[in-house]
Amino acid sequence: KEQMDILDHKLYLMEKNGATEQEQIAHLRQMQKKAHDEAESYRKQGLDDESEYIMELQKEWWGYEEDILKLQQDVFDKRLKRLIYFANSKRAIL
């Protein structure tokens, strides 16, 4: 759990220091892997998917996935705006 808190804080700092969406996504993927690996470790110890620990890790994993999807949407929206601007600029020249 402490490692996840450290990774979460690192993401916070990345956001505040202007990390790109791609950098943030890569970090979130690392966080997902850490949550998955931790859940697998608990499973090897005999806990099932209904255990409190594993359910919490699953929620974390899906929370990171939602954050990734939001960042991907932001990237898409920015690219779309640039394309629209470029298309409108070309039309104005013609």
TORPA-4810 file (N, C-alpha, C, O; in nm, 3 decimals):
<nodes>
NODE_1_0.083_-0.120_0.000_0.000_0.000_0.000_0.088_0.126_0.000_0.056_0.225_-0.066_K
NODE_2_0.197_0.121_0.075_0.286_0.236_0.081_0.345_0.268_-0.057_0.358_0.384_-0.094_E
NODE_3_0.381_0.163_-0.131_0.435_0.184_-0.266_0.333_0.252_-0.356_0.367_0.338_-0.436_Q
NODE_4_0.206_0.212_-0.342_0.100_0.272_-0.423_0.083_0.419_-0.387_0.060_0.503_-0.474_M
NODE_5_0.094_0.451_-0.259_0.083_0.591_-0.216_0.196_0.675_-0.276_0.175_0.789_-0.317_D
NODE_6_0.315_0.617_-0.280_0.430_0.687_-0.338_0.408_0.710_-0.487_0.433_0.819_-0.538_I
NODE_7_0.360_0.606_-0.558_0.333_0.619_-0.701_0.222_0.721_-0.727_0.227_0.797_-0.823_L
NODE_8_0.122_0.721_-0.641_0.011_0.816_-0.654_0.061_0.960_-0.636_0.021_1.050_-0.708_D
NODE_9_0.149_0.979_-0.539_0.205_1.112_-0.516_0.292_1.155_-0.634_0.292_1.271_-0.673_H
NODE_10_0.365_1.060_-0.690_0.449_1.091_-0.807_0.360_1.137_-0.923_0.396_1.231_-0.994_K
NODE_11_0.247_1.072_-0.942_0.154_1.113_-1.048_0.104_1.255_-1.021_0.096_1.337_-1.113_L
NODE_12_0.071_1.284_-0.898_0.026_1.418_-0.859_0.132_1.522_-0.898_0.100_1.626_-0.955_Y
NODE_13_0.256_1.492_-0.865_0.365_1.585_-0.898_0.384_1.598_-1.048_0.413_1.706_-1.098_L
NODE_14_0.368_1.487_-1.120_0.379_1.491_-1.266_0.275_1.586_-1.324_0.305_1.668_-1.410_M
NODE_15_0.153_1.574_-1.276_0.044_1.660_-1.323_0.076_1.807_-1.296_0.059_1.892_-1.383_E
NODE_16_0.124_1.836_-1.175_0.153_1.974_-1.135_0.272_2.032_-1.210_0.280_2.153_-1.230_K
NODE_17_0.365_1.945_-1.252_0.485_1.991_-1.320_0.474_1.984_-1.472_0.574_1.998_-1.543_N
NODE_18_0.352_1.962_-1.523_0.330_1.970_-1.667_0.370_1.849_-1.748_0.404_1.862_-1.865_G
NODE_19_0.368_1.731_-1.687_0.399_1.610_-1.764_0.297_1.594_-1.877_0.180_1.631_-1.862_A
NODE_20_0.341_1.539_-1.987_0.249_1.517_-2.099_0.147_1.410_-2.063_0.166_1.332_-1.969_T
NODE_21_0.040_1.407_-2.140_-0.060_1.303_-2.119_0.000_1.164_-2.135_-0.032_1.072_-2.060_E
NODE_22_0.089_1.150_-2.234_0.153_1.021_-2.259_0.238_0.977_-2.140_0.239_0.860_-2.104_Q
NODE_23_0.309_1.072_-2.080_0.390_1.039_-1.962_0.301_0.998_-1.845_0.333_0.903_-1.773_E
NODE_24_0.191_1.068_-1.828_0.098_1.034_-1.720_0.035_0.897_-1.743_0.019_0.819_-1.650_Q
NODE_25_0.000_0.869_-1.868_-0.059_0.739_-1.901_0.041_0.627_-1.872_0.004_0.524_-1.816_I
NODE_26_0.165_0.646_-1.910_0.268_0.545_-1.885_0.281_0.520_-1.734_0.295_0.406_-1.691_A
NODE_27_0.276_0.626_-1.657_0.286_0.611_-1.511_0.163_0.539_-1.456_0.176_0.452_-1.369_H
NODE_28_0.046_0.574_-1.506_-0.076_0.506_-1.461_-0.072_0.358_-1.497_-0.122_0.275_-1.420_L
NODE_29_-0.016_0.323_-1.611_-0.002_0.181_-1.648_0.089_0.108_-1.548_0.064_-0.007_-1.512_R
NODE_30_0.195_0.177_-1.503_0.282_0.119_-1.400_0.203_0.096_-1.272_0.219_-0.006_-1.205_Q
NODE_31_0.119_0.192_-1.238_0.039_0.179_-1.117_-0.060_0.063_-1.130_-0.084_-0.010_-1.033_M
NODE_32_-0.118_0.046_-1.249_-0.207_-0.067_-1.271_-0.132_-0.198_-1.254_-0.182_-0.292_-1.192_Q
NODE_33_-0.012_-0.203_-1.310_0.067_-0.327_-1.298_0.098_-0.357_-1.153_0.092_-0.473_-1.111_K
NODE_34_0.132_-0.255_-1.078_0.163_-0.273_-0.936_0.040_-0.326_-0.861_0.052_-0.417_-0.779_K
NODE_35_-0.077_-0.270_-0.889_-0.201_-0.316_-0.825_-0.230_-0.461_-0.864_-0.269_-0.542_-0.781_A
NODE_36_-0.211_-0.492_-0.992_-0.233_-0.629_-1.040_-0.137_-0.727_-0.972_-0.178_-0.833_-0.925_H
NODE_37_-0.010_-0.690_-0.969_0.091_-0.778_-0.908_0.061_-0.801_-0.760_0.079_-0.911_-0.708_D
NODE_38_0.017_-0.696_-0.693_-0.015_-0.708_-0.551_-0.135_-0.801_-0.531_-0.136_-0.883_-0.440_E
NODE_39_-0.236_-0.787_-0.618_-0.353_-0.875_-0.609_-0.313_-1.020_-0.636_-0.361_-1.111_-0.568_A
NODE_40_-0.226_-1.041_-0.732_-0.179_-1.177_-0.761_-0.105_-1.236_-0.642_-0.118_-1.355_-0.612_E
NODE_41_-0.028_-1.152_-0.574_0.044_-1.198_-0.455_-0.055_-1.243_-0.347_-0.034_-1.347_-0.284_S
NODE_42_-0.161_-1.166_-0.327_-0.264_-1.204_-0.230_-0.334_-1.334_-0.272_-0.365_-1.418_-0.187_Y
NODE_43_-0.359_-1.349_-0.401_-0.424_-1.472_-0.449_-0.336_-1.594_-0.421_-0.385_-1.699_-0.382_R
NODE_44_-0.205_-1.578_-0.440_-0.112_-1.689_-0.413_-0.110_-1.725_-0.266_-0.078_-1.838_-0.229_K
NODE_45_-0.145_-1.628_-0.182_-0.152_-1.653_-0.038_-0.285_-1.717_0.003_-0.309_-1.746_0.120_Q
NODE_46_-0.372_-1.738_-0.097_-0.497_-1.805_-0.069_-0.621_-1.717_-0.061_-0.731_-1.767_-0.039_G
NODE_47_-0.604_-1.587_-0.079_-0.720_-1.499_-0.076_-0.796_-1.509_-0.209_-0.735_-1.526_-0.314_L
NODE_48_-0.928_-1.497_-0.203_-1.005_-1.501_-0.327_-1.044_-1.359_-0.368_-1.018_-1.263_-0.296_D
NODE_49_-1.108_-1.348_-0.485_-1.140_-1.217_-0.539_-1.242_-1.140_-0.456_-1.258_-1.019_-0.475_D
NODE_50_-1.310_-1.206_-0.365_-1.406_-1.138_-0.279_-1.342_-1.087_-0.150_-1.411_-1.029_-0.065_E
NODE_51_-1.213_-1.108_-0.134_-1.146_-1.059_-0.014_-1.136_-0.907_-0.021_-1.128_-0.848_-0.129_S
NODE_52_-1.138_-0.845_0.093_-1.134_-0.698_0.102_-1.012_-0.641_0.031_-1.022_-0.541_-0.040_E
NODE_53_-0.896_-0.704_0.049_-0.772_-0.655_-0.010_-0.779_-0.656_-0.162_-0.746_-0.557_-0.227_Y
NODE_54_-0.822_-0.768_-0.217_-0.825_-0.781_-0.362_-0.933_-0.691_-0.422_-0.911_-0.631_-0.527_I
NODE_55_-1.048_-0.680_-0.358_-1.152_-0.591_-0.410_-1.104_-0.446_-0.412_-1.134_-0.372_-0.506_M
NODE_56_-1.030_-0.406_-0.310_-0.977_-0.270_-0.307_-0.876_-0.248_-0.420_-0.876_-0.142_-0.484_E
NODE_57_-0.792_-0.348_-0.444_-0.694_-0.336_-0.553_-0.764_-0.333_-0.689_-0.720_-0.262_-0.779_L
NODE_58_-0.871_-0.408_-0.703_-0.947_-0.405_-0.828_-1.008_-0.267_-0.850_-1.007_-0.216_-0.962_Q
NODE_59_-1.060_-0.206_-0.745_-1.115_-0.070_-0.756_-1.006_0.029_-0.796_-1.029_0.117_-0.879_K
NODE_60_-0.889_0.014_-0.737_-0.778_0.102_-0.773_-0.743_0.086_-0.920_-0.727_0.184_-0.992_E
NODE_61_-0.732_-0.041_-0.965_-0.696_-0.069_-1.104_-0.795_-0.002_-1.198_-0.755_0.064_-1.295_W
NODE_62_-0.925_-0.017_-1.171_-1.027_0.043_-1.257_-1.028_0.195_-1.246_-1.060_0.264_-1.344_W
NODE_63_-0.995_0.249_-1.130_-0.983_0.394_-1.117_-0.872_0.447_-1.206_-0.887_0.551_-1.271_G
NODE_64_-0.759_0.376_-1.209_-0.649_0.415_-1.297_-0.691_0.405_-1.443_-0.653_0.489_-1.524_Y
NODE_65_-0.767_0.303_-1.477_-0.814_0.286_-1.614_-0.903_0.404_-1.655_-0.891_0.455_-1.767_E
NODE_66_-0.990_0.447_-1.565_-1.075_0.563_-1.594_-0.989_0.688_-1.616_-1.017_0.769_-1.705_E
NODE_67_-0.885_0.705_-1.534_-0.794_0.820_-1.550_-0.723_0.813_-1.686_-0.707_0.915_-1.753_D
NODE_68_-0.683_0.693_-1.725_-0.615_0.675_-1.855_-0.711_0.712_-1.968_-0.672_0.782_-2.062_I
NODE_69_-0.834_0.665_-1.959_-0.931_0.695_-2.065_-0.957_0.846_-2.075_-0.973_0.898_-2.185_L
NODE_70_-0.962_0.914_-1.961_-0.982_1.060_-1.962_-0.864_1.130_-2.031_-0.882_1.221_-2.111_K
NODE_71_-0.743_1.085_-1.997_-0.624_1.144_-2.060_-0.622_1.118_-2.210_-0.588_1.206_-2.288_L
NODE_72_-0.658_0.996_-2.250_-0.663_0.963_-2.392_-0.767_1.050_-2.463_-0.745_1.093_-2.576_Q
NODE_73_-0.879_1.074_-2.398_-0.982_1.160_-2.457_-0.930_1.302_-2.471_-0.957_1.368_-2.571_Q
NODE_74_-0.856_1.349_-2.371_-0.796_1.483_-2.378_-0.702_1.494_-2.498_-0.705_1.593_-2.571_D
NODE_75_-0.619_1.392_-2.518_-0.526_1.391_-2.631_-0.604_1.395_-2.762_-0.572_1.472_-2.853_V
NODE_76_-0.707_1.313_-2.771_-0.790_1.309_-2.892_-0.854_1.445_-2.917_-0.851_1.495_-3.030_F
NODE_77_-0.912_1.505_-2.814_-0.979_1.634_-2.828_-0.882_1.742_-2.875_-0.917_1.824_-2.960_D
NODE_78_-0.761_1.742_-2.820_-0.661_1.841_-2.861_-0.625_1.824_-3.008_-0.614_1.921_-3.082_K
NODE_79_-0.605_1.698_-3.049_-0.571_1.672_-3.190_-0.685_1.712_-3.282_-0.662_1.769_-3.389_R
NODE_80_-0.807_1.683_-3.241_-0.922_1.719_-3.322_-0.933_1.871_-3.337_-0.961_1.920_-3.446_L
NODE_81_-0.912_1.944_-3.229_-0.917_2.090_-3.236_-0.811_2.143_-3.331_-0.837_2.237_-3.407_K
NODE_82_-0.691_2.084_-3.327_-0.586_2.128_-3.418_-0.623_2.099_-3.563_-0.599_2.182_-3.651_R
NODE_83_-0.681_1.982_-3.587_-0.723_1.948_-3.723_-0.830_2.044_-3.773_-0.825_2.090_-3.887_L
NODE_84_-0.927_2.073_-3.690_-1.034_2.165_-3.728_-0.976_2.304_-3.755_-1.012_2.369_-3.853_I
NODE_85_-0.887_2.349_-3.668_-0.823_2.478_-3.688_-0.746_2.480_-3.819_-0.756_2.576_-3.896_Y
NODE_86_-0.670_2.375_-3.845_-0.591_2.367_-3.968_-0.682_2.366_-4.090_-0.656_2.435_-4.188_F
NODE_87_-0.789_2.287_-4.083_-0.883_2.279_-4.196_-0.947_2.415_-4.221_-0.962_2.457_-4.336_A
NODE_88_-0.986_2.485_-4.115_-1.046_2.617_-4.129_-0.944_2.720_-4.181_-0.981_2.809_-4.257_N
NODE_89_-0.820_2.707_-4.141_-0.715_2.797_-4.188_-0.692_2.780_-4.337_-0.677_2.879_-4.409_S
NODE_90_-0.689_2.656_-4.382_-0.669_2.627_-4.525_-0.784_2.684_-4.606_-0.764_2.742_-4.713_K
NODE_91_-0.905_2.667_-4.554_-1.024_2.715_-4.625_-1.021_2.867_-4.637_-1.061_2.923_-4.739_R
NODE_92_-0.973_2.934_-4.534_-0.968_3.080_-4.534_-0.868_3.130_-4.637_-0.886_3.236_-4.697_A
NODE_93_-0.761_3.054_-4.658_-0.658_3.092_-4.756_-0.711_3.074_-4.897_-0.683_3.156_-4.985_I
NODE_94_-0.787_2.968_-4.918_-0.840_2.942_-5.053_-0.949_3.040_-5.083_-1.007_3.036_-5.191_L
</nodes>
